[in-house]
Each structure stands twice: as structure tokens, then as C-alpha cells.
């Protein structure tokens, strides 16, 4: 068994950065970025299969 880690960082400018190894969350974020590029954009992929997205201040993150 392994962990599907997700890290969320809030910036002072109101944006949030999300890094996740969770494939289900990666799919959801990719879909959000495709449908609403003004709210969410993909920043980079990690060497471990993780992906990073940036969300603007209009987006609320609920866990």
C-alpha cells in the first residue's frame, strides 16, 4: 500500500498551488484547467508522476 500525497500551498497574492500524486485528483484538475483556464492552469509535472496546478483566488479549495 502507498500514499497518494497531495500538498496545497496558499500564496499571499491569493493564489493556491496544488501538487498531487493522486491520479483521480490529477484528472479532476486537468478537467478544470481545460474547462476554466482563467481559474486553473497546469504548471509542471514531477519526476515521480506528480502534477502541479495553480488556482487563482476565485477558486475555493475544500478538502
PDB file of N, H, CA, C and O in Angstrom:
ATOM      1  N   UNK A   1       0.841  -1.179   0.000  1.00  0.00           N
ATOM      2  CA  UNK A   1       0.000   0.000   0.000  1.00  0.00           C
ATOM      3  C   UNK A   1       0.886   1.242   0.000  1.00  0.00           C
ATOM      4  O   UNK A   1       1.945   1.254   0.628  1.00  0.00           O
ATOM      5  N   UNK A   2       0.457   2.271  -0.695  1.00  0.00           N
ATOM      6  H   UNK A   2      -0.403   2.261  -1.205  1.00  0.00           H
ATOM      7  CA  UNK A   2       1.229   3.502  -0.750  1.00  0.00           C
ATOM      8  C   UNK A   2       0.297   4.700  -0.627  1.00  0.00           C
ATOM      9  O   UNK A   2      -0.907   4.594  -0.859  1.00  0.00           O
ATOM     10  N   UNK A   3       0.862   5.821  -0.264  1.00  0.00           N
ATOM     11  H   UNK A   3       1.841   5.907  -0.075  1.00  0.00           H
ATOM     12  CA  UNK A   3       0.080   7.045  -0.094  1.00  0.00           C
ATOM     13  C   UNK A   3      -0.003   7.805  -1.403  1.00  0.00           C
ATOM     14  O   UNK A   3       0.955   7.839  -2.175  1.00  0.00           O
ATOM     15  N   UNK A   4      -1.145   8.408  -1.646  1.00  0.00           N
ATOM     16  H   UNK A   4      -1.923   8.380  -1.019  1.00  0.00           H
ATOM     17  CA  UNK A   4      -1.314   9.299  -2.792  1.00  0.00           C
ATOM     18  C   UNK A   4      -1.336  10.713  -2.234  1.00  0.00           C
ATOM     19  O   UNK A   4      -2.396  11.265  -1.940  1.00  0.00           O
ATOM     20  N   UNK A   5      -0.164  11.279  -2.094  1.00  0.00           N
ATOM     21  H   UNK A   5       0.697  10.830  -2.332  1.00  0.00           H
ATOM     22  CA  UNK A   5       0.022  12.546  -1.398  1.00  0.00           C
ATOM     23  C   UNK A   5      -0.429  13.743  -2.216  1.00  0.00           C
ATOM     24  O   UNK A   5      -0.246  13.790  -3.433  1.00  0.00           O
ATOM     25  N   UNK A   6      -1.022  14.709  -1.528  1.00  0.00           N
ATOM     26  H   UNK A   6      -1.170  14.672  -0.540  1.00  0.00           H
ATOM     27  CA  UNK A   6      -1.412  15.984  -2.125  1.00  0.00           C
ATOM     28  C   UNK A   6      -0.990  17.103  -1.177  1.00  0.00           C
ATOM     29  O   UNK A   6      -1.243  17.043   0.026  1.00  0.00           O
ATOM     30  N   UNK A   7      -0.346  18.120  -1.735  1.00  0.00           N
ATOM     31  H   UNK A   7      -0.140  18.169  -2.712  1.00  0.00           H
ATOM     32  CA  UNK A   7       0.074  19.274  -0.945  1.00  0.00           C
ATOM     33  C   UNK A   7      -0.564  20.530  -1.545  1.00  0.00           C
ATOM     34  O   UNK A   7      -0.578  20.712  -2.762  1.00  0.00           O
ATOM     35  N   UNK A   8      -1.085  21.382  -0.682  1.00  0.00           N
ATOM     36  H   UNK A   8      -1.074  21.234   0.307  1.00  0.00           H
ATOM     37  CA  UNK A   8      -1.716  22.629  -1.112  1.00  0.00           C
ATOM     38  C   UNK A   8      -1.003  23.777  -0.410  1.00  0.00           C
ATOM     39  O   UNK A   8      -0.884  23.797   0.815  1.00  0.00           O
ATOM     40  N   UNK A   9      -0.531  24.736  -1.211  1.00  0.00           N
ATOM     41  H   UNK A   9      -0.628  24.720  -2.206  1.00  0.00           H
ATOM     42  CA  UNK A   9       0.169  25.904  -0.686  1.00  0.00           C
ATOM     43  C   UNK A   9      -0.616  27.161  -1.054  1.00  0.00           C
ATOM     44  O   UNK A   9      -0.964  27.363  -2.218  1.00  0.00           O
ATOM     45  N   UNK A  10      -0.890  27.995  -0.070  1.00  0.00           N
ATOM     46  H   UNK A  10      -0.607  27.831   0.875  1.00  0.00           H
ATOM     47  CA  UNK A  10      -1.570  29.273  -0.307  1.00  0.00           C
ATOM     48  C   UNK A  10      -0.521  30.381  -0.368  1.00  0.00           C
ATOM     49  O   UNK A  10       0.385  30.432   0.464  1.00  0.00           O
ATOM     50  N   UNK A  11      -0.647  31.268  -1.358  1.00  0.00           N
ATOM     51  H   UNK A  11      -1.383  31.227  -2.034  1.00  0.00           H
ATOM     52  CA  UNK A  11       0.271  32.395  -1.512  1.00  0.00           C
ATOM     53  C   UNK A  11      -0.375  33.672  -1.004  1.00  0.00           C
ATOM     54  O   UNK A  11      -1.596  33.762  -0.876  1.00  0.00           O
ATOM     55  N   UNK A  12       0.456  34.647  -0.721  1.00  0.00           N
ATOM     56  H   UNK A  12       1.448  34.574  -0.825  1.00  0.00           H
ATOM     57  CA  UNK A  12      -0.047  35.937  -0.248  1.00  0.00           C
ATOM     58  C   UNK A  12      -0.880  36.660  -1.295  1.00  0.00           C
ATOM     59  O   UNK A  12      -1.736  37.476  -0.952  1.00  0.00           O
ATOM     60  N   UNK A  13      -0.635  36.366  -2.574  1.00  0.00           N
ATOM     61  H   UNK A  13       0.060  35.703  -2.852  1.00  0.00           H
ATOM     62  CA  UNK A  13      -1.376  37.040  -3.641  1.00  0.00           C
ATOM     63  C   UNK A  13      -2.762  36.445  -3.881  1.00  0.00           C
ATOM     64  O   UNK A  13      -3.480  36.885  -4.779  1.00  0.00           O
ATOM     65  N   UNK A  14      -3.141  35.446  -3.082  1.00  0.00           N
ATOM     66  H   UNK A  14      -2.558  35.088  -2.353  1.00  0.00           H
ATOM     67  CA  UNK A  14      -4.468  34.858  -3.199  1.00  0.00           C
ATOM     68  C   UNK A  14      -4.534  33.613  -4.061  1.00  0.00           C
ATOM     69  O   UNK A  14      -5.585  32.979  -4.153  1.00  0.00           O
ATOM     70  N   UNK A  15      -3.427  33.252  -4.694  1.00  0.00           N
ATOM     71  H   UNK A  15      -2.573  33.767  -4.620  1.00  0.00           H
ATOM     72  CA  UNK A  15      -3.422  32.029  -5.499  1.00  0.00           C
ATOM     73  C   UNK A  15      -3.046  30.843  -4.613  1.00  0.00           C
ATOM     74  O   UNK A  15      -2.460  31.007  -3.543  1.00  0.00           O
ATOM     75  N   UNK A  16      -3.390  29.669  -5.075  1.00  0.00           N
ATOM     76  H   UNK A  16      -3.866  29.536  -5.944  1.00  0.00           H
ATOM     77  CA  UNK A  16      -3.018  28.443  -4.381  1.00  0.00           C
ATOM     78  C   UNK A  16      -2.318  27.522  -5.364  1.00  0.00           C
ATOM     79  O   UNK A  16      -2.674  27.468  -6.541  1.00  0.00           O
ATOM     80  N   UNK A  17      -1.335  26.811  -4.883  1.00  0.00           N
ATOM     81  H   UNK A  17      -1.045  26.855  -3.927  1.00  0.00           H
ATOM     82  CA  UNK A  17      -0.613  25.840  -5.687  1.00  0.00           C
ATOM     83  C   UNK A  17      -0.933  24.458  -5.138  1.00  0.00           C
ATOM     84  O   UNK A  17      -0.846  24.223  -3.933  1.00  0.00           O
ATOM     85  N   UNK A  18      -1.305  23.544  -6.031  1.00  0.00           N
ATOM     86  H   UNK A  18      -1.375  23.734  -7.010  1.00  0.00           H
ATOM     87  CA  UNK A  18      -1.658  22.182  -5.631  1.00  0.00           C
ATOM     88  C   UNK A  18      -0.708  21.216  -6.325  1.00  0.00           C
ATOM     89  O   UNK A  18      -0.603  21.216  -7.551  1.00  0.00           O
ATOM     90  N   UNK A  19      -0.018  20.393  -5.543  1.00  0.00           N
ATOM     91  H   UNK A  19      -0.103  20.393  -4.547  1.00  0.00           H
ATOM     92  CA  UNK A  19       0.825  19.326  -6.082  1.00  0.00           C
ATOM     93  C   UNK A  19       0.221  18.019  -5.616  1.00  0.00           C
ATOM     94  O   UNK A  19      -0.018  17.833  -4.423  1.00  0.00           O
ATOM     95  N   UNK A  20      -0.032  17.101  -6.557  1.00  0.00           N
ATOM     96  H   UNK A  20       0.162  17.252  -7.527  1.00  0.00           H
ATOM     97  CA  UNK A  20      -0.641  15.837  -6.178  1.00  0.00           C
ATOM     98  C   UNK A  20      -0.065  14.656  -6.936  1.00  0.00           C
ATOM     99  O   UNK A  20       0.302  14.760  -8.107  1.00  0.00           O
ATOM    100  N   UNK A  21       0.004  13.532  -6.240  1.00  0.00           N
ATOM    101  H   UNK A  21      -0.294  13.447  -5.289  1.00  0.00           H
ATOM    102  CA  UNK A  21       0.364  12.259  -6.830  1.00  0.00           C
ATOM    103  C   UNK A  21      -0.894  11.418  -7.093  1.00  0.00           C
ATOM    104  O   UNK A  21      -0.812  10.346  -7.692  1.00  0.00           O
ATOM    105  N   UNK A  22      -2.040  11.901  -6.649  1.00  0.00           N
ATOM    106  H   UNK A  22      -2.107  12.772  -6.162  1.00  0.00           H
ATOM    107  CA  UNK A  22      -3.306  11.186  -6.755  1.00  0.00           C
ATOM    108  C   UNK A  22      -3.846  11.281  -8.180  1.00  0.00           C
ATOM    109  O   UNK A  22      -4.192  12.374  -8.627  1.00  0.00           O
ATOM    110  N   UNK A  23      -3.926  10.159  -8.907  1.00  0.00           N
ATOM    111  H   UNK A  23      -3.644   9.271  -8.543  1.00  0.00           H
ATOM    112  CA  UNK A  23      -4.373  10.203 -10.310  1.00  0.00           C
ATOM    113  C   UNK A  23      -5.817  10.676 -10.481  1.00  0.00           C
ATOM    114  O   UNK A  23      -6.143  11.303 -11.489  1.00  0.00           O
ATOM    115  N   UNK A  24      -6.685  10.383  -9.510  1.00  0.00           N
ATOM    116  H   UNK A  24      -6.421   9.874  -8.691  1.00  0.00           H
ATOM    117  CA  UNK A  24      -8.077  10.852  -9.602  1.00  0.00           C
ATOM    118  C   UNK A  24      -8.138  12.377  -9.484  1.00  0.00           C
ATOM    119  O   UNK A  24      -8.863  13.034 -10.231  1.00  0.00           O
ATOM    120  N   UNK A  25      -7.380  12.929  -8.549  1.00  0.00           N
ATOM    121  H   UNK A  25      -6.792  12.395  -7.942  1.00  0.00           H
ATOM    122  CA  UNK A  25      -7.342  14.380  -8.391  1.00  0.00           C
ATOM    123  C   UNK A  25      -6.651  15.036  -9.579  1.00  0.00           C
ATOM    124  O   UNK A  25      -7.052  16.124  -9.995  1.00  0.00           O
ATOM    125  N   UNK A  26      -5.622  14.401 -10.135  1.00  0.00           N
ATOM    126  H   UNK A  26      -5.297  13.518  -9.798  1.00  0.00           H
ATOM    127  CA  UNK A  26      -4.957  14.917 -11.333  1.00  0.00           C
ATOM    128  C   UNK A  26      -5.952  15.037 -12.482  1.00  0.00           C
ATOM    129  O   UNK A  26      -5.941  16.024 -13.219  1.00  0.00           O
ATOM    130  N   UNK A  27      -6.812  14.033 -12.633  1.00  0.00           N
ATOM    131  H   UNK A  27      -6.822  13.232 -12.035  1.00  0.00           H
ATOM    132  CA  UNK A  27      -7.838  14.060 -13.683  1.00  0.00           C
ATOM    133  C   UNK A  27      -8.815  15.206 -13.473  1.00  0.00           C
ATOM    134  O   UNK A  27      -9.169  15.910 -14.419  1.00  0.00           O
ATOM    135  N   UNK A  28      -9.250  15.390 -12.228  1.00  0.00           N
ATOM    136  H   UNK A  28      -8.963  14.818 -11.460  1.00  0.00           H
ATOM    137  CA  UNK A  28     -10.192  16.472 -11.913  1.00  0.00           C
ATOM    138  C   UNK A  28      -9.565  17.835 -12.183  1.00  0.00           C
ATOM    139  O   UNK A  28     -10.213  18.712 -12.755  1.00  0.00           O
ATOM    140  N   UNK A  29      -8.321  18.021 -11.782  1.00  0.00           N
ATOM    141  H   UNK A  29      -7.794  17.309 -11.318  1.00  0.00           H
ATOM    142  CA  UNK A  29      -7.646  19.297 -12.002  1.00  0.00           C
ATOM    143  C   UNK A  29      -7.386  19.543 -13.487  1.00  0.00           C
ATOM    144  O   UNK A  29      -7.498  20.675 -13.957  1.00  0.00           O
ATOM    145  N   UNK A  30      -7.039  18.487 -14.227  1.00  0.00           N
ATOM    146  H   UNK A  30      -6.948  17.567 -13.845  1.00  0.00           H
ATOM    147  CA  UNK A  30      -6.829  18.625 -15.676  1.00  0.00           C
ATOM    148  C   UNK A  30      -8.124  19.042 -16.360  1.00  0.00           C
ATOM    149  O   UNK A  30      -8.115  19.883 -17.259  1.00  0.00           O
ATOM    150  N   UNK A  31      -9.236  18.452 -15.933  1.00  0.00           N
ATOM    151  H   UNK A  31      -9.243  17.768 -15.203  1.00  0.00           H
ATOM    152  CA  UNK A  31     -10.540  18.803 -16.486  1.00  0.00           C
ATOM    153  C   UNK A  31     -10.892  20.257 -16.153  1.00  0.00           C
ATOM    154  O   UNK A  31     -11.383  20.993 -17.008  1.00  0.00           O
ATOM    155  N   UNK A  32     -10.639  20.661 -14.913  1.00  0.00           N
ATOM    156  H   UNK A  32     -10.240  20.062 -14.218  1.00  0.00           H
ATOM    157  CA  UNK A  32     -10.905  22.039 -14.506  1.00  0.00           C
ATOM    158  C   UNK A  32     -10.052  23.014 -15.316  1.00  0.00           C
ATOM    159  O   UNK A  32     -10.543  24.055 -15.752  1.00  0.00           O
ATOM    160  N   UNK A  33      -8.782  22.681 -15.516  1.00  0.00           N
ATOM    161  H   UNK A  33      -8.383  21.836 -15.162  1.00  0.00           H
ATOM    162  CA  UNK A  33      -7.882  23.552 -16.289  1.00  0.00           C
ATOM    163  C   UNK A  33      -8.331  23.664 -17.743  1.00  0.00           C
ATOM    164  O   UNK A  33      -8.209  24.725 -18.356  1.00  0.00           O
ATOM    165  N   UNK A  34      -8.849  22.572 -18.291  1.00  0.00           N
ATOM    166  H   UNK A  34      -8.949  21.710 -17.794  1.00  0.00           H
ATOM    167  CA  UNK A  34      -9.307  22.594 -19.676  1.00  0.00           C
ATOM    168  C   UNK A  34     -10.589  23.427 -19.824  1.00  0.00           C
ATOM    169  O   UNK A  34     -10.737  24.187 -20.781  1.00  0.00           O
ATOM    170  N   UNK A  35     -11.502  23.273 -18.872  1.00  0.00           N
ATOM    171  H   UNK A  35     -11.381  22.656 -18.095  1.00  0.00           H
ATOM    172  CA  UNK A  35     -12.791  23.979 -18.948  1.00  0.00           C
ATOM    173  C   UNK A  35     -12.710  25.440 -18.500  1.00  0.00           C
ATOM    174  O   UNK A  35     -13.431  26.296 -19.012  1.00  0.00           O
ATOM    175  N   UNK A  36     -11.832  25.711 -17.548  1.00  0.00           N
ATOM    176  H   UNK A  36     -11.245  25.016 -17.132  1.00  0.00           H
ATOM    177  CA  UNK A  36     -11.733  27.060 -16.969  1.00  0.00           C
ATOM    178  C   UNK A  36     -10.273  27.486 -16.835  1.00  0.00           C
ATOM    179  O   UNK A  36      -9.758  27.561 -15.720  1.00  0.00           O
ATOM    180  N   UNK A  37      -9.595  27.769 -17.951  1.00  0.00           N
ATOM    181  H   UNK A  37     -10.013  27.708 -18.858  1.00  0.00           H
ATOM    182  CA  UNK A  37      -8.178  28.145 -17.872  1.00  0.00           C
ATOM    183  C   UNK A  37      -7.935  29.460 -17.128  1.00  0.00           C
ATOM    184  O   UNK A  37      -6.811  29.726 -16.702  1.00  0.00           O
ATOM    185  N   UNK A  38      -8.962  30.273 -16.969  1.00  0.00           N
ATOM    186  H   UNK A  38      -9.875  30.057 -17.315  1.00  0.00           H
ATOM    187  CA  UNK A  38      -8.812  31.524 -16.223  1.00  0.00           C
ATOM    188  C   UNK A  38      -8.737  31.275 -14.718  1.00  0.00           C
ATOM    189  O   UNK A  38      -8.323  32.157 -13.966  1.00  0.00           O
ATOM    190  N   UNK A  39      -9.133  30.088 -14.276  1.00  0.00           N
ATOM    191  H   UNK A  39      -9.470  29.371 -14.887  1.00  0.00           H
ATOM    192  CA  UNK A  39      -9.165  29.748 -12.859  1.00  0.00           C
ATOM    193  C   UNK A  39      -8.041  28.790 -12.472  1.00  0.00           C
ATOM    194  O   UNK A  39      -7.498  28.877 -11.371  1.00  0.00           O
ATOM    195  N   UNK A  40      -7.698  27.883 -13.373  1.00  0.00           N
ATOM    196  H   UNK A  40      -8.140  27.813 -14.268  1.00  0.00           H
ATOM    197  CA  UNK A  40      -6.754  26.816 -13.050  1.00  0.00           C
ATOM    198  C   UNK A  40      -5.822  26.566 -14.230  1.00  0.00           C
ATOM    199  O   UNK A  40      -6.269  26.500 -15.375  1.00  0.00           O
ATOM    200  N   UNK A  41      -4.533  26.427 -13.953  1.00  0.00           N
ATOM    201  H   UNK A  41      -4.170  26.480 -13.023  1.00  0.00           H
ATOM    202  CA  UNK A  41      -3.602  26.071 -15.031  1.00  0.00           C
ATOM    203  C   UNK A  41      -2.561  25.089 -14.496  1.00  0.00           C
ATOM    204  O   UNK A  41      -2.154  25.152 -13.336  1.00  0.00           O
ATOM    205  N   UNK A  42      -2.150  24.190 -15.370  1.00  0.00           N
ATOM    206  H   UNK A  42      -2.480  24.138 -16.312  1.00  0.00           H
ATOM    207  CA  UNK A  42      -1.130  23.203 -15.018  1.00  0.00           C
ATOM    208  C   UNK A  42       0.234  23.871 -15.103  1.00  0.00           C
ATOM    209  O   UNK A  42       0.548  24.536 -16.090  1.00  0.00           O
ATOM    210  N   UNK A  43       1.035  23.694 -14.074  1.00  0.00           N
ATOM    211  H   UNK A  43       0.779  23.154 -13.272  1.00  0.00           H
ATOM    212  CA  UNK A  43       2.352  24.323 -14.024  1.00  0.00           C
ATOM    213  C   UNK A  43       3.458  23.385 -14.472  1.00  0.00           C
ATOM    214  O   UNK A  43       4.271  23.758 -15.318  1.00  0.00           O
ATOM    215  N   UNK A  44       3.510  22.184 -13.931  1.00  0.00           N
ATOM    216  H   UNK A  44       2.850  21.881 -13.243  1.00  0.00           H
ATOM    217  CA  UNK A  44       4.567  21.252 -14.320  1.00  0.00           C
ATOM    218  C   UNK A  44       4.247  19.857 -13.808  1.00  0.00           C
ATOM    219  O   UNK A  44       3.384  19.673 -12.950  1.00  0.00           O
ATOM    220  N   UNK A  45       4.953  18.890 -14.349  1.00  0.00           N
ATOM    221  H   UNK A  45       5.654  19.040 -15.046  1.00  0.00           H
ATOM    222  CA  UNK A  45       4.868  17.509 -13.888  1.00  0.00           C
ATOM    223  C   UNK A  45       6.150  17.163 -13.158  1.00  0.00           C
ATOM    224  O   UNK A  45       7.232  17.620 -13.524  1.00  0.00           O
ATOM    225  N   UNK A  46       6.019  16.361 -12.134  1.00  0.00           N
ATOM    226  H   UNK A  46       5.140  15.990 -11.836  1.00  0.00           H
ATOM    227  CA  UNK A  46       7.188  15.950 -11.380  1.00  0.00           C
ATOM    228  C   UNK A  46       7.779  14.658 -11.920  1.00  0.00           C
ATOM    229  O   UNK A  46       7.146  13.954 -12.707  1.00  0.00           O
ATOM    230  N   UNK A  47       8.992  14.355 -11.491  1.00  0.00           N
ATOM    231  H   UNK A  47       9.506  14.926 -10.852  1.00  0.00           H
ATOM    232  CA  UNK A  47       9.677  13.133 -11.907  1.00  0.00           C
ATOM    233  C   UNK A  47       9.007  11.881 -11.341  1.00  0.00           C
ATOM    234  O   UNK A  47       9.187  10.782 -11.867  1.00  0.00           O
ATOM    235  N   UNK A  48       8.236  12.052 -10.271  1.00  0.00           N
ATOM    236  H   UNK A  48       8.090  12.945  -9.844  1.00  0.00           H
ATOM    237  CA  UNK A  48       7.612  10.917  -9.593  1.00  0.00           C
ATOM    238  C   UNK A  48       6.184  10.667 -10.064  1.00  0.00           C
ATOM    239  O   UNK A  48       5.483   9.835  -9.489  1.00  0.00           O
ATOM    240  N   UNK A  49       5.748  11.371 -11.095  1.00  0.00           N
ATOM    241  H   UNK A  49       6.318  12.047 -11.562  1.00  0.00           H
ATOM    242  CA  UNK A  49       4.382  11.208 -11.586  1.00  0.00           C
ATOM    243  C   UNK A  49       3.418  12.227 -11.014  1.00  0.00           C
ATOM    244  O   UNK A  49       2.230  12.213 -11.338  1.00  0.00           O
ATOM    245  N   UNK A  50       3.919  13.110 -10.169  1.00  0.00           N
ATOM    246  H   UNK A  50       4.883  13.121  -9.906  1.00  0.00           H
ATOM    247  CA  UNK A  50       3.069  14.153  -9.600  1.00  0.00           C
ATOM    248  C   UNK A  50       2.837  15.275 -10.589  1.00  0.00           C
ATOM    249  O   UNK A  50       3.608  15.462 -11.529  1.00  0.00           O
ATOM    250  N   UNK A  51       1.772  16.017 -10.369  1.00  0.00           N
ATOM    251  H   UNK A  51       1.145  15.866  -9.604  1.00  0.00           H
ATOM    252  CA  UNK A  51       1.461  17.178 -11.199  1.00  0.00           C
ATOM    253  C   UNK A  51       1.168  18.371 -10.299  1.00  0.00           C
ATOM    254  O   UNK A  51       0.654  18.226  -9.191  1.00  0.00           O
ATOM    255  N   UNK A  52       1.512  19.563 -10.808  1.00  0.00           N
ATOM    256  H   UNK A  52       1.930  19.681 -11.709  1.00  0.00           H
ATOM    257  CA  UNK A  52       1.299  20.790 -10.060  1.00  0.00           C
ATOM    258  C   UNK A  52       0.383  21.711 -10.846  1.00  0.00           C
ATOM    259  O   UNK A  52       0.554  21.901 -12.050  1.00  0.00           O
ATOM    260  N   UNK A  53      -0.585  22.278 -10.154  1.00  0.00           N
ATOM    261  H   UNK A  53      -0.724  22.124  -9.175  1.00  0.00           H
ATOM    262  CA  UNK A  53      -1.538  23.215 -10.741  1.00  0.00           C
ATOM    263  C   UNK A  53      -1.567  24.482  -9.906  1.00  0.00           C
ATOM    264  O   UNK A  53      -1.284  24.463  -8.709  1.00  0.00           O
ATOM    265  N   UNK A  54      -1.916  25.586 -10.558  1.00  0.00           N
ATOM    266  H   UNK A  54      -2.147  25.602 -11.531  1.00  0.00           H
ATOM    267  CA  UNK A  54      -2.095  26.841  -9.856  1.00  0.00           C
ATOM    268  C   UNK A  54      -3.541  27.263 -10.005  1.00  0.00           C
ATOM    269  O   UNK A  54      -4.088  27.271 -11.108  1.00  0.00           O
ATOM    270  N   UNK A  55      -4.161  27.616  -8.879  1.00  0.00           N
ATOM    271  H   UNK A  55      -3.716  27.610  -7.983  1.00  0.00           H
ATOM    272  CA  UNK A  55      -5.547  28.056  -8.847  1.00  0.00           C
ATOM    273  C   UNK A  55      -5.584  29.515  -8.435  1.00  0.00           C
ATOM    274  O   UNK A  55      -4.886  29.914  -7.504  1.00  0.00           O
ATOM    275  N   UNK A  56      -6.397  30.320  -9.123  1.00  0.00           N
ATOM    276  H   UNK A  56      -6.964  29.995  -9.880  1.00  0.00           H
ATOM    277  CA  UNK A  56      -6.453  31.730  -8.743  1.00  0.00           C
ATOM    278  C   UNK A  56      -7.376  31.940  -7.555  1.00  0.00           C
ATOM    279  O   UNK A  56      -8.005  30.995  -7.078  1.00  0.00           O
ATOM    280  N   UNK A  57      -7.458  33.153  -7.085  1.00  0.00           N
ATOM    281  H   UNK A  57      -6.947  33.921  -7.472  1.00  0.00           H
ATOM    282  CA  UNK A  57      -8.177  33.464  -5.854  1.00  0.00           C
ATOM    283  C   UNK A  57      -9.685  33.259  -5.979  1.00  0.00           C
ATOM    284  O   UNK A  57     -10.371  33.216  -4.957  1.00  0.00           O
ATOM    285  N   UNK A  58     -10.225  33.131  -7.186  1.00  0.00           N
ATOM    286  H   UNK A  58      -9.668  33.166  -8.016  1.00  0.00           H
ATOM    287  CA  UNK A  58     -11.666  32.906  -7.362  1.00  0.00           C
ATOM    288  C   UNK A  58     -12.061  31.485  -6.992  1.00  0.00           C
ATOM    289  O   UNK A  58     -13.243  31.199  -6.804  1.00  0.00           O
ATOM    290  N   UNK A  59     -11.082  30.594  -6.886  1.00  0.00           N
ATOM    291  H   UNK A  59     -10.121  30.826  -7.039  1.00  0.00           H
ATOM    292  CA  UNK A  59     -11.343  29.176  -6.616  1.00  0.00           C
ATOM    293  C   UNK A  59     -11.184  28.883  -5.150  1.00  0.00           C
ATOM    294  O   UNK A  59     -10.162  29.232  -4.559  1.00  0.00           O
ATOM    295  N   UNK A  60     -12.177  28.244  -4.542  1.00  0.00           N
ATOM    296  H   UNK A  60     -13.007  27.961  -5.022  1.00  0.00           H
ATOM    297  CA  UNK A  60     -12.063  27.811  -3.148  1.00  0.00           C
ATOM    298  C   UNK A  60     -11.712  26.343  -3.129  1.00  0.00           C
ATOM    299  O   UNK A  60     -12.254  25.547  -3.896  1.00  0.00           O
ATOM    300  N   UNK A  61     -10.805  25.998  -2.250  1.00  0.00           N
ATOM    301  H   UNK A  61     -10.365  26.645  -1.627  1.00  0.00           H
ATOM    302  CA  UNK A  61     -10.383  24.604  -2.125  1.00  0.00           C
ATOM    303  C   UNK A  61     -11.035  24.017  -0.889  1.00  0.00           C
ATOM    304  O   UNK A  61     -10.845  24.513   0.222  1.00  0.00           O
ATOM    305  N   UNK A  62     -11.801  22.960  -1.085  1.00  0.00           N
ATOM    306  H   UNK A  62     -11.955  22.557  -1.987  1.00  0.00           H
ATOM    307  CA  UNK A  62     -12.454  22.261   0.013  1.00  0.00           C
ATOM    308  C   UNK A  62     -11.903  20.842   0.093  1.00  0.00           C
ATOM    309  O   UNK A  62     -11.834  20.126  -0.906  1.00  0.00           O
ATOM    310  N   UNK A  63     -11.520  20.463   1.281  1.00  0.00           N
ATOM    311  H   UNK A  63     -11.576  21.044   2.092  1.00  0.00           H
ATOM    312  CA  UNK A  63     -10.945  19.123   1.468  1.00  0.00           C
ATOM    313  C   UNK A  63     -11.916  18.272   2.249  1.00  0.00           C
ATOM    314  O   UNK A  63     -11.634  17.105   2.521  1.00  0.00           O
TER     315      UNK A  63
END
